[in-house]
Amino acid sequence: MTFTKLTALAMTTALTASVAYADGHIDRTGWPESFTVGTASQGGTYFAYGSGWANLVAEELGLSGGGEVTGGPMQNMALVHTGEAQFGMTTMGPAAESLQGTNPIAPGLQMTNACAMFPMYQTPFSVTALASSGISSISDIPAGARIGFGPAGSTSDTYFPRMMEELGVEFERRNGGWSDLGGQLQDGLLDVIAFAAGVPVPAVSQLEVQTDVNIIEFTEEEQAAIMEAFPVSEFMIAADTYTTLEADARSVSMWNFAIANCELPDSFVYSVVDVVMSDNERMMNIHRAARSTLPENWDKNSVMMWHPGAAQWFTENAGAEIPADMIHGGM
């Protein structure tokens, strides 16, 4: 479960905002001097979004912290559960599997020490191919197509192959970071890349600048079949998400939540949530997917126990009515 540290903002000087926190009445007993946020591979939304809010929190709270490259939601659940990472990001499907003890990273281990912290955004499932391939629909994907599904254990890798099988697609499964898979698609080493990531996906945005691509939507029938078989909901990728799109693209999506190790001090997690949820404009400057990082979306978590500090913030600031049996340590 090791991972590579890419970013660490050491804040040795108290900035104005940090001074406000330090001089306030927040109890910092037990706070770590530094923290890490488990994200995913470079080129994906998790890395850009997660590193962004990690840096924002580090700056605002006067701590050292940053994002870490990981294998994505499944590994993040494991890292946060064990305390190797203080924070991470996951989707509802991998979270449910991890709590049930079916996370492939540690089969049989129920990862109950990873708690919900705040809602992030919906992860749409989308398919991209080079325009030159002639693939413009799911039914166009030829038997034996080489499909890149993202890092092993990611939301894409966990669910997209099953979705493709549900739709009758025969394929060769490939894994890797999103930037790497985008390069392989451009070089003709892959036929299709199947993304489950917040939009716009950086790797897709980069691809469409360099070459002509097709961003493939599901038909109504395909969408209905996937929604029947998997824990996803209807979603439309807005036309202005990518320059390639001329109209909204039909998709399905799964909610993402930030997670915290359940043993972190309540005041620490409360303060982290306050930084992220109190100024959506700053979050939107980090990544456009943050348009859904709003307090009212607290109710999209029906899977994980809430961290007490996070539950307190949403109760006080978003009118959340979180049952005690959904709060870690609650009765």
Secondary structure, 3 states (H helix, E strand, C coil): CCCEECCCECCCCCCHHHHHHHHCCCCCCCCCCEEEEECCCCCCHHHHHHHHHHHHHHHHHCCEEEEEECCCHHHHHHHHHHCCCCEEEEEHHHHHHHHHCCCCCCCCCCCCCEEEEEEEEEEEEEEEEEHHHCCCCHHHCCCCEEEECCCCCCHHHHHHHHHHHHCCCCEEEECCCHHHHHHHHHCCCCCEEEEECCCCCHHHHHHHHHCCEEEECCCHHHHHHHHHHCCCEEEEECHHHCCCCCCCEEEEEEEEEEEEECCCCHHHHHHHHHHHHCCHHHHHHHCHHHHHCCHHHHHHCCCCCECHHHHHHHHHHCCCCCCHHHECCCC
